C-alpha cells in the first residue's frame, strides 16, 4: 500500500519564509504595521469595512461579543453542533449560550429553530450562527429574525474563509464575524484570529479590548478606558497570514475540485454527500459525509491508511462542561443524529488525484463488502 492519506496537510509555501525573515530582521515582532496591513487586506477580501486581528479564533469571538455589548444576564442563540469554542466564547463574555437545532441537510443552525428560541425568551440579545465545514449558514432568514427582534448577528466564520452567499463573502453578512487561522484551517497564521465588521464603533471597541482596553481613538497610548486583555496578533503571525491570504483563492479552488470529485465518485454509494443550497459557495474546510455505520466505515478507511475525522462526536449541550448549563431544548434531534453519522474525508489542497481516487475506491469497496 502507498503512504497514508492525512485528513489535513497545512501548506505554508516557500514565500512565507522571506516574509517572516523580514519581520525578524526588522525587530518589530509584536503588534505593529504588518498586523495593520494584514487587517486591511483581510477586510478588503471579505468585503468588510474593518478588521481587527487577534491571537486566535476563540479570542476573536470573545472580543467581538464584548465589542457588541454583551453583558451578564444576556443570552445568545447558537448552534449546538459546532466546536465547543462557539459556546465557550459566549460564556467567557459573561452571557449564556442558548442552543437551537440544526438543519439536518446543511448541519448549520435552523432559522426556524433559532426563531422559536428567540420567541420563548426575553433575554436573547443576539444570534451566533456557525458556518460549519465551510458552508455559510442561512444568513438571510437569520438576519431577518434579528432585525425583527432587534438582535445582533455575529458570524462564526472560523471554518469558512472565502465562503459566500450570492457572491457576498462571509465576514460581511452580519454585524460582525470571526475567523480562525489555526494550522488546519483554509488559511493559517500558525495560530490567530480576525474580526470583521462594517461598524467603526464595533471595530474600535474590539481593537481596544484586545489591547488592555486602551483608547484607540485618541493620541494618548496609555489611556485605558475599559477592561481588556492582551489578545494582540504578532507581526510574525501577520506576515504568515498575508502570504496565506494571497494563496487562499488557489487553496479554495483545490478544495472545491476535490469535493466535486468526491461528489461524482460517491454518487452511487449509500453515504450522504454535502448539501449546498442554491446561491451558496462552499469552501470545504471539511468534506463531510453521513452514514449510519459511520464508525465501521472510519475503521475500514483507517486500516487502509486513509485519515478521517468526526466533527463533532458530541453536541455541545451534551458536553460535560455544559451539564449544568440548561440552555438547550429538551431534545435537539437533528444535531444528535448528525453527531452519530458524520465523517469527514481528506479534502485539503495538497491531496493528489491518486489519493482522492484511493478514498473513493476504499469507500466503494467497503459497501461492496457488506
C-alpha positions as CSV (number, residue, x, y, z in Angstrom):
1,X,0.0,0.0,0.0
2,X,1.2,3.5,-0.7
3,X,1.6,6.1,2.0
4,X,-1.1,7.2,4.4
5,X,-3.5,10.0,3.4
6,X,-3.9,12.6,6.1
7,X,-7.1,14.4,7.0
8,X,-5.2,17.7,6.9
9,X,-1.9,19.0,5.5
10,X,-1.0,22.6,6.3
11,X,0.9,24.3,3.5
12,X,2.9,27.4,4.3
13,X,4.8,27.6,1.0
14,X,8.3,28.9,0.3
15,X,7.3,32.6,0.0
16,X,6.3,32.8,3.7
17,X,9.9,32.3,4.9
18,X,11.1,35.5,3.3
19,X,8.3,37.5,4.9
20,X,8.9,36.1,8.3
21,X,12.7,36.7,7.9
22,X,12.0,40.3,7.0
23,X,10.0,40.7,10.2
24,X,12.7,39.1,12.3
25,X,15.2,41.5,10.7
26,X,13.0,44.5,11.5
27,X,12.9,43.6,15.2
28,X,9.3,44.6,15.4
29,X,7.9,41.2,16.4
30,X,4.8,42.1,18.3
31,X,1.7,44.1,17.1
32,X,2.7,46.7,14.5
33,X,2.4,47.8,10.9
34,X,2.5,44.3,9.5
35,X,-0.7,43.5,11.5
36,X,-2.4,46.7,10.2
37,X,-1.6,45.6,6.7
38,X,-3.0,42.2,7.2
39,X,-6.1,43.6,8.8
40,X,-6.7,45.9,5.9
41,X,-6.1,43.2,3.3
42,X,-8.4,40.7,5.0
43,X,-11.2,43.2,5.4
44,X,-11.0,44.0,1.7
45,X,-11.0,40.3,0.8
46,X,-14.2,39.8,2.9
47,X,-15.9,43.0,1.6
48,X,-16.0,44.4,5.1
49,X,-15.0,47.9,6.2
50,X,-12.8,47.0,9.2
51,X,-10.8,44.1,10.6
52,X,-9.2,43.5,14.0
53,X,-6.6,40.8,14.4
54,X,-6.4,38.6,17.5
55,X,-4.5,35.7,18.9
56,X,-6.9,33.0,17.8
57,X,-10.5,32.3,16.8
58,X,-11.7,32.0,20.3
59,X,-10.4,35.3,21.5
60,X,-11.9,36.8,18.3
61,X,-15.3,35.5,19.3
62,X,-15.0,36.7,22.9
63,X,-13.7,40.1,21.7
64,X,-16.5,40.5,19.2
65,X,-19.1,39.7,21.8
66,X,-17.6,42.2,24.2
67,X,-17.5,44.8,21.4
68,X,-21.2,44.2,20.5
69,X,-22.1,45.0,24.1
70,X,-22.9,41.5,25.5
71,X,-23.3,41.6,29.3
72,X,-24.1,39.3,32.2
73,X,-27.7,38.2,32.1
74,X,-27.8,38.2,28.3
75,X,-28.4,35.2,26.2
76,X,-27.1,34.4,22.7
77,X,-28.6,31.8,20.4
78,X,-26.1,29.5,18.7
79,X,-25.8,26.0,17.2
80,X,-25.1,23.0,19.4
81,X,-23.4,21.3,16.5
82,X,-20.0,23.0,16.4
83,X,-16.6,23.1,18.1
84,X,-17.1,24.0,21.7
85,X,-15.4,27.4,21.3
86,X,-18.6,28.8,19.7
87,X,-20.5,28.4,23.0
88,X,-17.5,28.9,25.3
89,X,-16.9,32.3,23.9
90,X,-20.5,33.3,24.9
91,X,-19.9,32.1,28.4
92,X,-16.5,33.8,28.6
93,X,-18.1,37.1,27.6
94,X,-20.5,36.7,30.6
95,X,-23.6,35.6,28.7
96,X,-25.5,32.4,28.3
97,X,-25.5,30.3,25.2
98,X,-28.9,29.0,24.2
99,X,-28.8,26.1,21.7
100,X,-31.0,25.7,18.7
101,X,-31.2,22.6,16.5
102,X,-29.6,22.4,13.0
103,X,-30.9,21.8,9.5
104,X,-30.4,18.1,9.0
105,X,-29.1,18.6,5.4
106,X,-26.7,21.5,5.9
107,X,-25.7,21.0,9.5
108,X,-25.9,24.7,10.1
109,X,-28.4,26.3,12.6
110,X,-32.0,26.0,11.5
111,X,-33.6,29.5,11.3
112,X,-37.0,28.2,12.4
113,X,-35.4,26.6,15.5
114,X,-33.5,29.8,16.3
115,X,-36.6,31.9,15.9
116,X,-38.5,29.6,18.3
117,X,-35.9,30.1,20.9
118,X,-35.9,33.9,20.4
119,X,-39.7,34.0,20.8
120,X,-39.5,31.9,24.0
121,X,-37.0,34.1,25.8
122,X,-36.8,37.7,26.7
123,X,-33.0,37.8,27.4
124,X,-31.8,37.0,23.9
125,X,-29.6,39.8,22.5
126,X,-28.0,38.1,19.5
127,X,-27.6,35.1,17.2
128,X,-24.3,33.4,16.6
129,X,-24.6,31.2,13.5
130,X,-21.7,28.9,12.7
131,X,-20.7,28.5,9.0
132,X,-19.9,24.8,9.6
133,X,-17.4,22.9,7.5
134,X,-17.1,25.9,5.1
135,X,-20.8,26.2,4.2
136,X,-22.5,29.5,5.1
137,X,-25.4,29.4,7.5
138,X,-28.8,30.7,6.2
139,X,-27.9,34.3,6.8
140,X,-30.9,35.8,5.0
141,X,-33.5,34.3,7.3
142,X,-31.3,34.7,10.4
143,X,-30.7,38.4,9.7
144,X,-34.5,38.9,9.2
145,X,-35.1,37.3,12.6
146,X,-32.5,39.5,14.1
147,X,-34.0,42.7,12.5
148,X,-37.5,41.8,13.7
149,X,-36.3,41.3,17.3
150,X,-33.5,43.9,17.5
151,X,-30.7,41.4,17.9
152,X,-27.1,41.4,16.6
153,X,-25.8,38.6,14.3
154,X,-22.2,37.5,14.9
155,X,-20.9,35.1,12.2
156,X,-18.7,32.3,13.4
157,X,-16.8,32.0,10.2
158,X,-13.8,30.2,11.7
159,X,-14.2,27.4,9.2
160,X,-15.3,29.4,6.2
161,X,-12.7,31.7,4.7
162,X,-14.0,32.8,1.3
163,X,-17.4,31.1,1.6
164,X,-20.2,33.2,0.1
165,X,-23.9,33.7,-0.4
166,X,-24.9,35.1,-3.8
167,X,-21.4,36.3,-4.3
168,X,-21.2,38.2,-0.9
169,X,-18.5,36.7,1.2
170,X,-19.0,35.6,4.8
171,X,-17.5,38.2,7.1
172,X,-19.7,40.9,5.5
173,X,-23.1,39.4,6.1
174,X,-23.8,40.1,9.8
175,X,-23.0,42.8,12.4
176,X,-19.5,41.2,12.8
177,X,-17.8,38.0,12.0
178,X,-14.9,36.0,13.4
179,X,-12.3,33.8,11.7
180,X,-9.7,31.4,13.0
181,X,-6.2,30.9,11.5
182,X,-5.4,27.6,13.3
183,X,-3.0,25.4,11.2
184,X,-5.6,23.1,9.7
185,X,-8.0,25.9,8.6
186,X,-8.3,27.0,5.0
187,X,-5.5,29.5,5.7
188,X,-3.3,29.9,8.7
189,X,-1.1,32.2,10.6
190,X,0.2,29.4,12.8
191,X,-2.4,30.5,15.4
192,X,-4.5,33.6,15.1
193,X,-7.9,35.1,14.6
194,X,-9.7,38.0,12.9
195,X,-12.8,40.1,13.5
196,X,-14.5,41.8,10.5
197,X,-17.3,44.4,10.7
198,X,-18.7,47.4,8.9
199,X,-19.2,49.2,12.2
200,X,-16.5,51.6,13.2
201,X,-17.8,51.6,16.8
202,X,-17.5,47.8,16.9
203,X,-14.1,47.8,15.3
204,X,-12.8,50.4,17.8
205,X,-14.2,48.6,20.8
206,X,-12.6,45.3,19.6
207,X,-9.3,47.0,18.9
208,X,-9.4,48.4,22.4
209,X,-10.4,45.1,24.1
210,X,-7.5,43.2,22.5
211,X,-5.1,45.8,23.8
212,X,-5.9,46.1,27.5
213,X,-8.9,48.4,26.9
214,X,-6.6,51.1,25.6
215,X,-8.1,54.2,23.9
216,X,-7.6,53.6,20.2
217,X,-9.3,56.7,19.0
218,X,-7.1,59.3,20.8
219,X,-3.4,60.1,20.8
220,X,-2.5,59.1,24.4
221,X,-1.5,55.5,24.2
222,X,-1.7,54.7,27.9
223,X,-5.3,55.9,28.5
224,X,-7.1,52.6,29.3
225,X,-10.8,53.4,29.0
226,X,-12.3,50.0,29.6
227,X,-11.5,46.5,30.7
228,X,-9.5,44.4,28.2
229,X,-6.7,41.9,27.8
230,X,-3.7,41.1,25.7
231,X,-5.1,39.4,22.6
232,X,-3.0,41.1,20.0
233,X,-1.7,39.3,17.0
234,X,2.1,39.3,16.5
235,X,3.7,40.7,13.4
236,X,5.2,37.2,12.7
237,X,1.7,35.7,12.5
238,X,0.5,38.6,10.3
239,X,3.4,38.1,7.9
240,X,2.3,34.4,7.5
241,X,-1.3,35.5,7.2
242,X,-0.6,37.9,4.4
243,X,1.2,35.3,2.4
244,X,-1.6,32.8,3.0
245,X,-4.3,35.2,2.0
246,X,-2.6,35.6,-1.4
247,X,-2.8,31.8,-1.8
248,X,-6.3,31.4,-0.4
249,X,-8.1,31.5,-3.8
250,X,-5.9,28.7,-5.1
251,X,-6.5,26.7,-1.8
252,X,-10.2,27.2,-2.3
253,X,-10.2,26.1,-5.9
254,X,-8.3,22.9,-5.0
255,X,-10.7,22.1,-2.1
256,X,-13.7,22.6,-4.3
257,X,-12.2,20.5,-7.1
258,X,-11.5,17.7,-4.6
259,X,-15.1,18.0,-3.3
260,X,-16.5,17.8,-6.8
261,X,-14.5,14.6,-7.4
262,X,-16.0,13.1,-4.3
263,X,-19.5,14.1,-5.2
264,X,-19.2,12.3,-8.5
265,X,-17.3,9.3,-7.2
266,X,-19.6,8.7,-4.2
267,X,-22.9,9.3,-6.1
268,X,-23.7,5.6,-6.2
269,X,-22.8,4.5,-2.7
270,X,-25.0,4.8,0.4
271,X,-23.5,7.9,2.0
272,X,-24.9,11.3,2.2
273,X,-22.6,13.8,0.5
274,X,-22.7,17.6,1.3
275,X,-25.8,19.6,0.5
276,X,-25.1,23.1,-0.9
277,X,-28.2,25.3,-1.2
278,X,-28.6,27.5,-4.3
279,X,-26.6,30.6,-4.2
280,X,-24.1,29.4,-1.6
281,X,-20.4,28.9,-2.2
282,X,-18.9,26.1,0.0
283,X,-15.2,26.2,0.6
284,X,-14.9,22.7,2.2
285,X,-12.9,23.2,5.3
286,X,-14.2,19.7,5.7
287,X,-15.8,17.4,3.2
288,X,-18.3,15.6,5.4
289,X,-20.4,12.7,4.5
290,X,-23.0,10.9,6.7
291,X,-23.5,7.2,7.1
292,X,-25.5,5.0,9.5
293,X,-22.4,2.8,10.0
294,X,-20.0,5.7,10.4
295,X,-17.7,4.1,12.9
296,X,-17.3,0.9,10.9
297,X,-16.6,2.9,7.8
298,X,-14.0,5.0,9.6
299,X,-12.3,1.9,10.9
300,X,-12.2,0.4,7.4
301,X,-10.6,3.6,6.0
302,X,-8.1,3.8,8.8
303,X,-7.0,0.2,8.1
304,X,-6.2,1.3,4.5
305,X,-4.2,4.4,5.6
306,X,-6.9,7.0,5.0
307,X,-7.3,9.6,7.7
308,X,-10.8,10.7,8.7
309,X,-12.3,12.9,11.4
310,X,-15.6,13.1,13.3
311,X,-16.5,16.8,13.7
312,X,-18.2,16.6,16.1
313,X,-19.0,13.4,18.0
314,X,-20.8,15.1,20.9
315,X,-23.1,18.1,20.6
316,X,-22.1,21.0,22.8
317,X,-25.2,20.7,25.0
318,X,-24.1,17.1,25.8
319,X,-20.5,18.1,26.8
320,X,-19.6,17.6,30.5
321,X,-18.8,21.3,30.8
322,X,-22.4,22.1,29.9
323,X,-24.2,19.6,32.2
324,X,-25.2,22.5,34.5
325,X,-25.9,24.9,31.7
326,X,-29.6,24.3,31.0
327,X,-29.8,26.3,27.8
328,X,-31.0,23.6,25.2
329,X,-34.4,22.4,24.2
330,X,-35.4,19.1,25.7
331,X,-34.1,17.4,22.6
332,X,-32.1,18.6,19.6
333,X,-32.6,15.5,17.4
334,X,-31.0,16.7,14.2
335,X,-27.8,17.6,15.9
336,X,-27.7,14.4,17.9
337,X,-28.3,12.3,14.8
338,X,-25.6,14.2,12.9
339,X,-23.1,13.6,15.7
340,X,-23.7,9.8,15.3
341,X,-23.4,9.8,11.5
342,X,-20.9,12.4,10.2
343,X,-17.5,11.6,8.9
344,X,-15.0,14.0,7.3
345,X,-12.7,12.8,4.4
346,X,-9.4,14.3,3.3
347,X,-10.1,17.4,1.1
348,X,-7.1,19.6,1.7
349,X,-5.4,21.3,-1.2
350,X,-2.4,19.0,-1.3
351,X,-4.5,16.0,-1.9
352,X,-3.2,14.2,-5.0
353,X,-5.5,12.9,-7.7
354,X,-4.4,9.3,-7.0
355,X,-5.1,9.8,-3.3
356,X,-8.6,11.0,-3.7
357,X,-9.2,8.1,-6.1
358,X,-8.0,5.8,-3.3
359,X,-10.5,7.3,-0.9
360,X,-13.4,6.7,-3.3
361,X,-12.3,3.2,-4.1
362,X,-11.9,2.3,-0.4
363,X,-15.4,3.6,0.4
364,X,-16.9,1.8,-2.6
365,X,-15.1,-1.4,-1.6
366,X,-16.5,-1.0,2.0
367,X,-20.1,-1.0,0.8
368,X,-19.5,-3.7,-1.8
369,X,-18.2,-5.9,1.1
370,X,-21.3,-5.5,3.2
